[in-house]
Amino acid sequence: MQETRRALHEILAHLQGTSKKLRKRQVDSFIKALLSAKRVFVVGAGRSGLVVRAFAMRLMHLGIDIHVIGETITPAPRADDLLVALSGSGETSFAVSAAKIAKRVGTKIVVITSYPRSTLAKLADHIVTLPGRTKIASIKSYLDRQIVGEYESLAPLGTLFEITALVFLDSVVASLMTKLGRKEEELRARHATIE
């Protein structure tokens, strides 16, 4: 119990510190990009993939045309679309590959990462820097890391980026609700009823 409580306090302190480190211009640019895109695509691998799927669900609740890269029903992105790529290291090969393809067709790219000088960040039109990652994996491909059994630390430091990203993206959703004038009842009407 003591270790759990200590980890919880560390995570909470990290989240509070992050709110003070967020750069207003980065966040405003991200929200503006979301509001001006015809369609929004999200990409992330592993735990970051889970976070972007949660974000995608909330964007769908807001009535935004949203797609998850890697799903079989995802259409091809175009120049008037936006790709949101989430990777703590900024080196995840799946996200980097998706961003390179999006860049070729003229899709705008927002990268959310702890490493603003990473390969993924260099492809971005906008970057949101979130603290959380303490190391970069030696094998860049998420799938390759899983095959050889290279797992990054799960707690507490390995989770800080994903937890921070989840909370940050939910905060972005709250801001979008206000800017779009959406009420919770509207979001509830779009929530899945077949579960």
LINKAPE-V576440 format. One record per residue. N is the residue number from 1. RES is the residue in three letters. SS is DSSP state (@ for helix, = for strand, . for the rest). Layout:
n->[N;N]
res->[RES;RES]
ss->[SS;SS]
This chain:
n->[1;2;3;4;5;6;7;8;9;10;11;12;13;14;15;16;17;18;19;20;21;22;23;24;25;26;27;28;29;30;31;32;33;34;35;36;37;38;39;40;41;42;43;44;45;46;47;48;49;50;51;52;53;54;55;56;57;58;59;60;61;62;63;64;65;66;67;68;69;70;71;72;73;74;75;76;77;78;79;80;81;82;83;84;85;86;87;88;89;90;91;92;93;94;95;96;97;98;99;100;101;102;103;104;105;106;107;108;109;110;111;112;113;114;115;116;117;118;119;120;121;122;123;124;125;126;127;128;129;130;131;132;133;134;135;136;137;138;139;140;141;142;143;144;145;146;147;148;149;150;151;152;153;154;155;156;157;158;159;160;161;162;163;164;165;166;167;168;169;170;171;172;173;174;175;176;177;178;179;180;181;182;183;184;185;186;187;188;189;190;191;192;193;194;195]
res->[MET;GLN;GLU;THR;ARG;ARG;ALA;LEU;HIS;GLU;ILE;LEU;ALA;HIS;LEU;GLN;GLY;THR;SER;LYS;LYS;LEU;ARG;LYS;ARG;GLN;VAL;ASP;SER;PHE;ILE;LYS;ALA;LEU;LEU;SER;ALA;LYS;ARG;VAL;PHE;VAL;VAL;GLY;ALA;GLY;ARG;SER;GLY;LEU;VAL;VAL;ARG;ALA;PHE;ALA;MET;ARG;LEU;MET;HIS;LEU;GLY;ILE;ASP;ILE;HIS;VAL;ILE;GLY;GLU;THR;ILE;THR;PRO;ALA;PRO;ARG;ALA;ASP;ASP;LEU;LEU;VAL;ALA;LEU;SER;GLY;SER;GLY;GLU;THR;SER;PHE;ALA;VAL;SER;ALA;ALA;LYS;ILE;ALA;LYS;ARG;VAL;GLY;THR;LYS;ILE;VAL;VAL;ILE;THR;SER;TYR;PRO;ARG;SER;THR;LEU;ALA;LYS;LEU;ALA;ASP;HIS;ILE;VAL;THR;LEU;PRO;GLY;ARG;THR;LYS;ILE;ALA;SER;ILE;LYS;SER;TYR;LEU;ASP;ARG;GLN;ILE;VAL;GLY;GLU;TYR;GLU;SER;LEU;ALA;PRO;LEU;GLY;THR;LEU;PHE;GLU;ILE;THR;ALA;LEU;VAL;PHE;LEU;ASP;SER;VAL;VAL;ALA;SER;LEU;MET;THR;LYS;LEU;GLY;ARG;LYS;GLU;GLU;GLU;LEU;ARG;ALA;ARG;HIS;ALA;THR;ILE;GLU]
ss->[.;@;@;@;@;@;@;@;@;@;@;@;@;@;@;@;@;@;@;@;@;.;.;@;@;@;@;@;@;@;@;@;@;@;@;@;.;.;.;=;=;=;=;.;.;@;@;@;@;@;@;@;@;@;@;@;@;@;@;@;@;.;.;.;.;=;=;=;.;.;.;.;.;.;.;.;.;.;.;.;.;=;=;=;=;=;.;.;.;.;.;.;@;@;@;@;@;@;@;@;@;@;@;@;@;.;.;=;=;=;=;=;=;.;.;.;.;.;@;@;@;@;.;.;.;=;=;=;=;.;.;.;.;.;.;.;.;.;.;.;.;@;@;@;@;@;@;@;.;.;.;.;.;.;.;.;@;@;@;@;@;@;@;@;@;@;@;@;@;@;@;@;@;@;@;@;@;@;@;@;.;.;.;@;@;@;@;@;@;@;.;.;.;.;.]
